[in-house]
Amino acid sequence: MTKTNRTIDLRSDTVTQPTEALRAYMAAAATGDDVYGEDPTINALEKRVAKLLDKESALLCTSGTQSNLIALLSHCQRGEEYIVGEEYHTYRYEAGGAAVLGGIVPQTVAVENDGSLDLATVAKKIKADDPHFPISRLLALENTHCGKVVPQLFINNARELCDEHGLQLHLDGARLFNAHIAMQQSLASLAQPFDSVSVCFSKGLGTPIGSVLVGSEALIKRGRRWRKMLGGGMRQAGIVAASLDYALDHHVQRLADDHANAESLAKGLVALNSSAIRLEPVQTNMVYVYFEQPERAQQVARFLGNAGIKVPTSAKMRLVTHMNVEAADIPYIVKKFSEALV
């Protein structure tokens, strides 16, 4: 354990605990039946997020998996296709929901090192209007991807490609707030090229639950029906919406601290000059440590676990800083890595 006798959990920014102030704010929320559209806190929150991202409407969902799935179901009919990076969450980490529940065909494309897709390859994947093929309907992107801010020029070019071929464009913006802070670019400008955007609040913003899908009024109307069908219709969920409101007021700008801690951690690990690991440059709150030998990664993870530091056991070890990781923790983490790598 650390000197403060607590565990440092670097596995994800989803492990954050709600602060006492956030809990109190949730407890005081005005509530109503959201399925009837009568929860005042949810209604206000949805309008706030829609305005923040400069879209017509918004829908509160329980998770990023749910909001992404609702977006795909709202854009595509059964037998239609969405084109997606093969390492993007909507394809790889969300249990195949689009195919299983929506009959939507995924067409994957390799993801480039900067988190973008090769648009010439994407163009080749768009199907001709032929009854042999599914209808290409949607391109789904991600920002950030593996802690990297996806280049805006690529996103703008992707929008042009979609317009040229009559495709819609969706963004899994689970950590779009991190991109907003890293680039000092407004959320509205980051969301502007997209027909729909999913933003998550239960990662770096520290809420216990909640993502929001934004888009046109027509798309969100379809999405609301899909949410009900998926079991996501909520009743007195103003207590959930209140946590998102609180996070918008208090937890957005502090993401810069997470980014600074990640950069400090990366610099400390690089300074160890160990041949057992290599690192990539850090842009937001994720440090990727690559081990030459998977067995060594598992040994290091066990050693760190005994020292009160939770990390993944994979050879591509993702270390995520968040609101429960303090700047004062970084030297201790580096020190324990140094001992583990001996």
N, C-alpha and C positions, 0 to 999 in steps of 0.2 A: 504494500500500500504506500501511498504518498505520505508526506509529512502531515498533510491535512486529513489523513485517514479516510480518503474517499477514492473511489474508482474513477479513472479517466477513460472514457469510452470513445474511441476514435473510429468505430466501425461505420457510423453514419450520423448525419445530422437529424435523423428521425428519432434518435434516442433522447432528445432533449426533454427535460421535465418542465411543465408549466410553472411559471413563477407565482409567488403568492399574490402579487398584484393582479396577474392575469386571472387567477382563480377567483379572486374577489370580484373582478369586473364581470366574469361569466355569471357568477351567482346573482348579480344584481340586474341581469338583462331582462328586458320586457319580452314576453313570449306570446305566441298564438299558434294556431294550427296552420303549418306551412302548406299542407296539401290543399287547404282551402285558400291559400294565399294571404293568410291573416296574421302571420308573424311579423310584427313591425321591425324587429331587429334584422331579420333576414332580408326583408324587402329593402331596407335602407342599405344593408351591406352589399346586396347585389347591384343596386344602382351606383353605389360608390365605386365598386371594382370595375363596372362597365365604363364609367366615366374615366377612371384612372387609366384604362387601356384604350380609351376612345373607341369603344364598340357600342352597338345599340342596346344590347341586353346581356344579362349574366344569369348563371344558375349555380347555386351552392350545391356541392357534391361532397360525399363523405371522404373521397380519396382521389389521388391523381389517376389511379387505375380506372376508377369509375368515370371521372370526367373525360379522360381520353377515350374510353370505350363509348361513352355517350356521343362524343364528337364524331367518331368513326361511323356509328350507327345512324347518326343524323345526316351525314354526308352521303353515305353509300347504301344502296339497296343490295339484297341478296344476289350473289353472282357477279357483283361488281368488284373492282380491285382498288386497293390502295398501295402506293409505292412508298417504301420506307427503308431507312438504313437498317442493315441487318444487326447492328449493335444498339439501335435505338430502343428505348424502353417499351414503346407501344407494340413492338414486335417481339422482342426477346424476353422481357421481364414481366409481361402482363398476362401470362397464362393462355395466350392465344384466344382471348375473348372475342376479338373481331370475327375470327373464323368460326369459333365454336357457337357463339350466341347470335352472330349477325350474318353468317354465311358470306362474309367478305373475304376475298382472296388477297393474301399479302404477296406483293412482289418485292423482294428484297434487293438492295444495292449495297455494295461494300462502302463502309464509312472511311473517309480520308482521315489522316492524322489530326487535322484541325477540327474535326467534327462535322465537316461538310460532306456533300456527295458530289461525285463527278457528274455534272449536268448533261454531258454528252452521253454518258451511260444511262442516266435517267431517261433522256429522250428516246433512246433505243428501246427502253422497257415499256414505253407507252404503246398500248395495243392499237392495231388498226381496227376500224369498224367492220368486224367480221364475226359471224355467228360462232366461229370456232373458238373465240377468245372471250375472256371476261372483259367488261367495259372498264377502262381505266378512268377512275373518277376523282382520285385524291392523291396528293403528295403530302406525306407527314414528316415533319422535321423535328429537331430537338435543340433547345438552347437553355442552359449550357449543356455540353456533352462531355462527360468525364472531367468535369471541372473547367473545361475550356469554353470561352465565349466564341460561339460560331460566327465567322466573319459576316458582316452586314452586306458586303458586296455579293457574296454567294446567295444570301437570302433574297436580295433584290433581284438577282438574276433568276433565281428559282421562281419568283413571282411572275417574271416575264415569260418563263417557259410554261408555267401553268396557264397564263392568259392565252398564250399561243395555241395551246392544245385543249383548252376548255376544261382544265382541272381546277379543283378547289385546293386550298393550301391550309393545312393544320399545323399548329405548333404545340408540342409538348414542352411547355415552359415551366416545368416543375421547379427549376431554380432560376427562373427569369429575373427574380429580384437580385440574385447574385450578379447576373449579367448587367443589370441596371446600375448596381453600385460599382462594379469593376470598370465599366465603360463610361460612367457618368452620363448616361444616355437615358432619356425618359422612357418609362414603360410604354407610353403610347407610341413612341417612334419605333421601339423594338417590336411592338405588336402590329404595327400598321400594315405590313405586307400580307398578313394572314387573314383568312376568312374565319378562323376560330383559333382560340388560344386557351390552353389549360394552365392555370397557375396554382401552385401548391403552397399551403401555409404551414404544413406540419413538418417541414424540414428546417431550413435555416431560420424561419420566422418563429418557430417554437410553439405553435399551437398544438393541442393534443389531437386534433382532427380537422379536416377540411381542405378542399380544393374548390376552385371556381372556374367554370367554363364561360367564356365570353364569345360573342358573335352577333350575327344579325338577329332581329326579333323573330324572324321565321325559323332560323336554325335553333334558337333557344326554345321556341315553342315546341318543336319536334323533340328537342332534348329533354324537356320537362316530362313529356309522355314516356320517353325511353327510361328516364330516371325512375318513374313510378313503376314501370314494368320490371325493372331490375331490382326492385325492393328498396329504392333509395328515397322514397317519399317520406319526409320527416314531419313530425308534429311540432311540439314545442322546442324547436331546435335553435331558438334565438340565443340560447346559452352557447351554442357552437359558433354562430355568427358573431357573437360578442367577442370571442377570442380572436377572430380574424380582424375585427375592428381594432382591438387593442394592439395586435401585432403591427398593423399598418401605422398606428400612431407611435409605437415605441420600439419596434424591433427591426425596422428596415435599415436605417442608417447604421446601426450597430453591426451589420454584416461586414462592414469595413474592418472591424476588429478580427472577425474570423479569417478574413483574407490575409491580414497582417500576421496573424498567428500561424497560418499555413505557410506563408513565405518564410517566416522565422524558423519553423520546423524543418522545412526543406533545406534551408541554408545550413542549419545545424547538422543535418544528416549528410549533406554533401561534404561538409568539413571533416567528417569522420574518415574520408578517403578510403572507404572499404571497397575492395574488389568484389565483394559478395553482392553488392547492390548497385543499381543505377537509378537515377531520378529524372523526371521530366520537369521543365519549367512550370511554375505554379501561376495560375491566373486568378483563381478564386479561393475556395475553401477546401480544395482537395489536393492531397499530396500522394502521388503514385510512386511506390517503391517497387522496383522490379528485382527479383532475386534470380540469380543464375540457376540455382537449384531449388526445386519446390520443397525438398526435405528441409532445407535451411530455413525457408520461410516458416514452416511449421515449428521448427525448433525455436526460432525467434519469437513467434507468437506465444508459445508456451512460457518462455522466459518472461516476456512482458506481462502475460496474464498473472504470473506469480508475483509480479511487482505492482499489480493493481492497474495495469494498462490493457484495455481490451482492443485487439486489432484482428483483422481477418487472417486466415491461415493460408491464403492463396499466394502463388508466386508473383502475381500482380496485386500487390497489397495496397489497398486504398485507405489512406488515413484522412479522416474528415474532421475539420475543426468546426466548432459550433458554440452556442452561447453557454454551454456548460464546460467548455475548455477555456482555461484562463491563460493569459500571457505568462504567468508565473509557472505554469505547468510545463512549458516548452523545454526549458533546460533539463528538467527531470526526465522527460520523455527521451530526449537526445542522449542523456547519460545512460539510461537503461538500454537503449539501442546499442550504444557503444559497448556495453558490457556483454550484450547478447551476441554481438558480432565477433567477439574475440575468438 
